[in-house]
Amino acid sequence: MNGIEEFGGSANPEDEALLADLDRLMDQLDPPPSDLVERVQFAIALESLDVEVARWVHANALEGVRGGSDEGTITFTVSDLTVMINLTKIGKHHRIDGWLVPAGEHGVEVRVAEHGTTSTTADEGGRFVLDDVPRGTTQIVVYVGTETSRRTVVTPTVVL
């Protein structure tokens, strides 16, 4: 595992004990998310599609990475499209109010791991609403353009 044996040496038993202690400490203080496998499988599901991945636009680069966002506004951007969503927790579900810039009647989907997909269409002002979005690993997918020349934009995952 540490490659020392490859060079004809052996690890010092005290070093191995120290590393084992560090491993246990990291598991206690900063364990991997319990849903890590689900998140990876969810993200891989889009691998076969030709998509553009939007990026987060916010002050804290680690926001939403390891703890859910119950409420607040998140903005994503890719080349010539901005997607802004406002999350509102309602009971065990969320309402997503969203805006697309530039505005247009584009198809919008919310994908929630193990809960499927809900679709809507943004109005001519770029506004869309998705009600009763369950908690879980979530992505927004936006279809820009017409059926014949459509491009797909997907946001990074957000854990609601």
C-alpha positions in Angstrom: 0.0 0.0 0.0 2.8 2.5 0.8 5.3 1.1 -1.7 8.1 0.6 0.7 8.2 -3.1 0.1 8.8 -2.4 -3.6 12.3 -1.0 -2.7 13.4 -3.9 -0.5 12.7 -2.1 2.7 10.0 -2.5 5.3 8.0 0.0 7.2 8.9 0.8 10.7 6.2 -0.7 13.1 5.9 2.6 14.9 5.2 4.4 11.6 2.6 1.8 10.8 0.9 2.2 14.2 1.0 6.0 13.8 -0.5 5.8 10.3 -3.2 3.5 11.6 -4.0 6.0 14.4 -4.2 8.8 11.8 -6.5 6.7 9.7 -8.9 6.1 12.6 -8.8 9.8 13.6 -9.6 10.9 10.0 -12.6 8.5 10.0 -13.9 10.0 13.2 -13.3 13.7 12.4 -13.9 13.9 8.7 -15.5 10.7 7.4 -16.4 10.4 3.8 -20.1 11.2 3.1 -22.3 8.2 3.8 -23.9 8.7 0.3 -20.6 9.0 -1.6 -21.3 5.9 -3.7 -24.8 7.2 -4.6 -23.4 10.6 -5.6 -20.8 9.0 -7.9 -23.3 6.7 -9.5 -25.7 9.6 -10.0 -23.1 11.7 -11.7 -21.9 8.9 -13.9 -25.5 8.4 -15.2 -25.0 11.5 -17.3 -21.7 10.3 -18.8 -23.4 8.9 -22.0 -25.0 12.3 -22.7 -23.4 15.1 -24.6 -23.7 17.8 -21.9 -22.0 21.0 -20.8 -21.4 21.2 -17.1 -22.1 24.5 -15.5 -19.9 25.7 -12.6 -20.8 27.1 -9.2 -20.8 30.9 -8.8 -20.7 31.8 -5.1 -18.4 33.1 -2.4 -17.5 29.9 -0.6 -16.0 27.3 -3.0 -16.8 24.4 -0.6 -20.5 25.4 0.1 -22.8 22.4 -0.5 -20.0 19.9 -0.9 -20.4 18.1 2.3 -23.6 19.3 3.9 -26.9 20.0 2.4 -28.3 23.4 1.6 -31.8 23.7 3.0 -32.5 27.2 1.8 -30.7 29.9 -0.1 -29.8 31.0 -3.6 -27.2 29.2 -5.8 -26.0 30.4 -9.2 -24.4 28.3 -11.9 -22.9 29.5 -15.2 -21.6 28.0 -18.4 -20.5 30.0 -21.5 -23.6 32.0 -22.4 -26.1 30.7 -19.9 -26.7 31.5 -16.2 -29.0 29.4 -14.0 -30.0 30.9 -10.7 -32.1 28.8 -8.2 -33.6 29.7 -4.9 -34.2 26.7 -2.6 -37.1 26.8 0.0 -37.6 23.9 2.4 -41.2 23.0 2.8 -41.6 20.1 5.2 -39.5 17.2 3.9 -39.4 18.6 0.3 -38.0 21.7 -1.4 -39.4 24.2 -3.8 -37.0 25.4 -6.5 -37.7 28.8 -8.0 -35.3 29.3 -10.9 -34.3 31.9 -13.5 -32.4 31.4 -16.8 -30.4 34.2 -18.4 -30.7 34.8 -21.2 -34.4 34.3 -20.8 -36.3 31.8 -22.9 -38.8 29.0 -22.9 -36.2 26.2 -22.3 -36.9 22.8 -20.9 -35.8 22.3 -17.3 -35.5 19.0 -15.3 -34.6 18.3 -11.8 -33.0 14.9 -11.2 -33.0 13.5 -7.7 -31.1 10.3 -7.0 -33.5 7.4 -6.3 -36.5 9.7 -6.9 -36.4 10.2 -10.6 -36.9 13.3 -12.7 -39.4 16.1 -12.8 -39.7 18.4 -15.8 -41.1 21.8 -16.6 -40.6 24.6 -19.1 -39.3 28.0 -18.2 -41.6 30.9 -19.3 -40.5 33.5 -21.8 -38.9 35.5 -19.0 -36.7 32.4 -18.1 -38.6 31.7 -14.8 -39.4 28.2 -13.7 -40.8 26.5 -10.6 -40.3 23.0 -9.4 -42.5 22.0 -6.4 -42.2 19.0 -4.0 -38.6 18.2 -4.8 -37.5 15.4 -2.4 -34.3 15.5 -0.4 -31.3 13.9 -2.0 -28.5 14.3 -4.5 -29.9 16.7 -7.0 -29.0 18.2 -10.4 -30.7 20.7 -12.7 -30.7 19.9 -16.4 -31.5 22.7 -18.9 -32.3 22.1 -22.6 -31.5 25.1 -24.6 -32.7 25.5 -28.2 -35.0 23.6 -30.4 -35.3 19.8 -30.8 -33.1 19.9 -33.9 -30.3 22.1 -32.4 -30.6 21.5 -28.7 -27.8 21.6 -26.3 -27.9 20.2 -22.7 -26.5 22.0 -19.7 -26.3 20.3 -16.3 -25.4 21.7 -12.9 -23.0 20.1 -10.5 -24.8 18.0 -7.8 -26.4 19.7 -4.8 -27.4 17.7 -1.8 -30.8 18.9 -0.6 
